[in-house]
């Protein structure tokens, strides 16, 4: 992934977009700090459809009895190292 300064990305936006579409994303920097990433729309769609961890847990096909009960210590015992 290449880095490009914001002012250069503005001046060559068409080329930067063409590279993203070709599979080469660019990190846009401002004052040396990464500020944004330009990726193709196809790549953005792919990564934006990744389910959250909560969605994955909710989609678990088993019953509640499939997961063993967890023995828990009170938070105070954990802090005191018991």
C-alpha positions in Angstrom: 0.0 0.0 0.0 1.5 3.3 -1.0 1.4 6.5 0.9 0.6 9.8 -0.8 0.3 13.3 0.6 -3.1 14.9 0.4 -1.9 17.7 -1.9 -0.4 15.2 -4.3 -3.6 13.0 -4.1 -5.7 16.1 -5.0 -3.4 16.9 -8.0 -3.4 13.3 -9.3 -6.8 12.1 -8.1 -7.7 10.4 -11.3 -4.5 8.3 -11.2 -4.9 7.5 -7.5 -8.5 6.3 -8.2 -7.3 4.2 -11.2 -4.7 2.6 -9.0 -7.3 1.8 -6.3 -9.6 0.2 -8.9 -6.6 -1.8 -10.1 -6.1 -3.2 -6.6 -3.5 -0.8 -5.2 -5.0 1.2 -2.3 -3.4 4.4 -1.2 -2.9 5.8 2.3 -3.6 9.6 2.2 -1.4 11.5 4.6 -1.7 15.0 6.0 1.4 16.6 7.6 3.0 13.1 7.7 0.1 11.4 9.5 -2.2 8.8 7.9 -5.7 10.3 7.5 -7.6 8.1 5.1 -7.3 5.1 2.8 -8.5 5.1 -0.8 -9.7 1.7 -1.9 -11.9 0.5 -4.8 -15.6 0.4 -4.3 -15.5 -3.3 -4.8 -13.0 -3.7 -1.9 -15.0 -1.3 0.3 -18.2 -3.4 -0.3 -16.3 -6.6 0.6 -14.9 -5.3 3.9 -18.0 -3.5 4.9 -20.1 -6.7 4.8 -18.0 -8.4 7.5 -20.3 -9.4 10.3 -19.7 -8.1 13.8 -18.6 -10.5 16.5 -22.1 -10.0 18.1 -23.8 -11.0 14.8 -21.6 -14.1 14.6 -22.6 -15.1 18.2 -26.2 -14.5 17.5 -26.0 -16.7 14.4 -24.6 -19.6 16.4 -26.7 -22.6 15.3 -26.6 -24.6 18.6 -28.8 -24.5 21.7 -27.9 -22.8 24.9 -27.1 -26.2 26.4 -24.3 -26.7 23.9 -22.1 -24.2 25.7 -20.8 -25.4 29.0 -21.5 -23.1 32.0 -18.5 -21.0 32.9 -17.3 -20.9 36.5 -16.8 -17.3 37.4 -14.9 -15.8 40.3 -16.1 -12.5 41.8 -14.2 -9.5 40.4 -12.8 -8.8 43.9 -11.2 -12.3 44.0 -9.7 -11.7 40.5 -8.1 -8.4 41.6 -6.7 -9.9 44.8 -5.3 -12.9 42.9 -7.4 -15.5 44.7 
